[in-house]
Amino acid sequence: MATIVRGERSPFGPIINDISGLATTHRQVGGEGVCRWKMLMNGMHLEGEWNCVEYVVLTPGAGVGEHVHMRTEEIYYIVRGQAVVTMNDVELHAGPGDLITTPIGAAHSIANRTDEEMHFFVIEVFPGEGPAAEPAQLNVPARLPDADGVRRATVDLHPYFTGAWHSFTLWDIPGDDTVTEEAQADHAQVLHLLDGSAEFEVNGGRHQGGPGLSLAIPPHTPWTVRSAGPVSLISTRVAV
C-alpha cells in the first residue's frame, strides 16, 4: 500500500527475507491443528497496493478456517504437498504448481488431509472497483514451453481480480545460467525461490540463498539471478 509522508512518496528500496523462523499458530483463522506461518513482507513497505506476502506450512491434518476477505484479493501458490481448498462451498484438490485465485468476497479455507506437510505462498492485494471475478485454479508448470534452456510461464492476473494485479510467472532455470530482468517503471515485483540455490543481484547488492528466499524489487530496478544448478522461482508483479 502506498505510504505518503507529508504529501510525498519517496522511492522504496529492495526487501530481502526468507522462510526461516516461522511462527507456530494453533487453529489458524478458526481452523484445525498446527500451522507454521510468516509474513515475508508488509504491504506498507512496498510500492503499490500490496497488503502482504506470506508463507504458510500446514502440518498433517491442519487447516486454515473458512474466512472472507472484504478488503483484499488473494492468491495461493502450492509449493509442496497436497491441499484441499474449499471455495464458496466447492472443494478444489490442489498440488504443487497450482495457483488459486480468491476474488474479494469469496469464502475460502485450505486444509491438509495427508500425513505430510503442505507448503503454500500467499499474496494479498487491495481491490479496485467493479464486479468480482470467479475463483480459479490454474496449474502454472503445465504452461511452461517445451523447450531447452531457461523457460518461463506467465499468467495474466487481470481477468481474475479488480485490483492492480499484473502477472504471475514461474521461471525454470536449468543450471549455471544468468538471467537479467527489470521491474518495470510502473510495477513492483516480488521474487520467491522455490528450488535450488541462487545469487540475486539488486541495486549492486548480492543476496544468496536457497528455497524460501524472497526479494521485493522496486519499480524500474534491474535484477539478476545466477543459478548454481537447476533453479525454480516465482515472480508476482503488481502495478504502482
N, C-alpha and C positions, 0 to 999 in steps of 0.2 A: 504494500500500500504506500503510495507516495507520501513522504513526510515533509511537511513545509515548516520552515523556520523563518519567522518574520517576513513572510510573503515570498521567500525564495527557496528553491530546492537545489542543493549542491549535489554534484555527481557522487555516487556511491562507489566504494571500492569492491574488489572481489571478496568473497567469503569462502573459507575452507573449513570443512568439518568432516566427520566420519561417523560410523555407527558404533564406535566403542562407547562404553559407559551407558548402555541402555537402562532406563528406569524400569522398575517392576511395577506393574499395575494389576490390581485384582478386580475382576468383574468390570472390565473397561466399558464405559458408557452403558452400564447395566447388563453387560454380557455375562459370560461364564469363564471360570478358570483364571489362569495367569497369562498375562501378555508382557512383553518387553517392548518399550516404546522410547523414541527420542525425537524431539523437534530439531531437525538439522538446520533450519533457517526460519527466522521470524519474518513475516512479510514487511514489517516496518523497516527492515534493513535492506530491502530490495527495491529497485526502481520498478514501478508498475503496480498493478492491482493484485499482487500476491497476498495471500493470507498466511500460509505456512507451507513448509516442506517437512515431511515426517518419514520415519522408518518404523515399522511395526513387526514384531515377531509373535506369532500365536503358538503357544505350546500345545501339545496334543490335547484335544478336547476343549480348547479355549475358543472364545469368540467375542467379538465386539458387538454390543447390543444394538437393537434397531434404533435408529435416530433419523432425524430430518434436519438438513441444513437449510435454514431460512435466509442466511446471509452469504453463503458461499456455494460455489460449484467445485466438484472434486473429481480427481482421477485416482484409481488404484492401479498399480502395475505389479503383477505377481512375479516375485523374484525366484522363490523356491517353494516347493511343496504344492499341496492341493487345497483349494478353498471352495467353500460354498457361500456364494454371495446371494442374499435374498434382497431383491429389488422390487418394491411395490408388490410384495407377496409372491413374486415369481423367483424360483430358485435357479441360479446360474452356477454351473460347475466350472471352475476356472483353475488353470495351471500355469506353469512358468511361461512368461511371454504374453499372457493375456492382459490387455488394457481394459479396465472397466470405467466407463464414464457415468458420473452421477450428476444429473442436472439439478438445479435448485428445486427444492420441494419434494424430491424423491425420497421415500422411506427406504432405508437400506441397513443391512447388517452383514457381517462377514464372520465365518466360523471355520475352524479346523477340526474336521471329524476324523482325522487319521491319527496314527501313532508316531508321526514325525512332525518336526517343526514346520511352520509355514511362514514365509517372509514376504512382506509387500511394502512398496514405496508409495507415498501419498503426497499429492499436491492439492492445495485448495486455493482458489482464486475468487475474488469478489465478482458478482454478476454484473451484467449490463441490463438492458431493458428488452422487453419482448417476451413472447411465449417460450416456456421451457421446452427443450427438445426431449426426445425419448432416450432413456438409458441405452447404452450399447456395450457389447462385449466384442473386442477386436483382438485377434492374435497377430501380434506385430512380427515375430520371426517368420511367419508364413509369407510376409510381404517382402522379405529380402530377395534381391535378384539372384538368379542362378548364374553367378559369375565368379571369376578369380579375383584376388586382391581385396582391397577394402570395399566392404558392402554397407549400404545403409537402407533402412526402410523408414519412411516418414508418413505419419498420419496427420492429415489436416484436421485440426480440432474445431475449426469454425462451425461446422454443421451441428456439433454436439452441445454447444454452450451459447449463452448470451453474452458472457464476459469477454475479456480481451485475450483469450487463449489464441495462440497461433499454431503451434505444431508440436508433435512428439516424435522423436527419432530414435531408432535403435541403430547403433554402429557396431559392425562386426569387423574387427581388425585382425588379420591372420597372424601377425607376429613380426617383430623387428621392423615396424613401419612408423612413419611420422605423418600425422595428419594436422593440417593447419586450417582453421576456420575463423570467422569473426562474427561476434554478436552484432547484429545489425544496429544501426543508429536508433531505430525505433523499437527495439526488442531487448529485453533482459533474458538471460538463459541460465538454466541450472543443469549441470552435468552430474551424473552419478555412475560410478564404476561398478559393474555387475560381476565381472570375472576378470582374472588376470592381474598383472602388475604393470603400472604405467607411471610415467612422469608427465605432469602438466606444467606448461609454462604460460603464465598470465601476467601481463604488465612487468615482465622481467623477473618475476618471482617464480621459483620452481617448487612444485609440490608433488611428492612421490607417495604412492600408496597402493593398496590392493583393494579387494572387493569392499564396497561400502564407503569409499572416498567420494565426497560430494564437493562441488565447486559452483558458486554463483558468479556468473560473468556479467558485468555491467554492459550497458549498450555501447556499441561502437568500440568494442575491445576484442582484439585478436587473441586467440588461444591456440596452443599446440599440444598435442598428445604424442608421446613417444612410447611405443609399446615394447615390453620385454617379453616376447612370446604372445600368444593369442590373447586378445582383449575384447571384451564386450562392454559397451556403455550406453546409457540412455541420455537423451537431451530433451528438455522441455523449454519452449520459448513462449513468452507472454509479452504482448505489446505494451509499450510505455506510453 
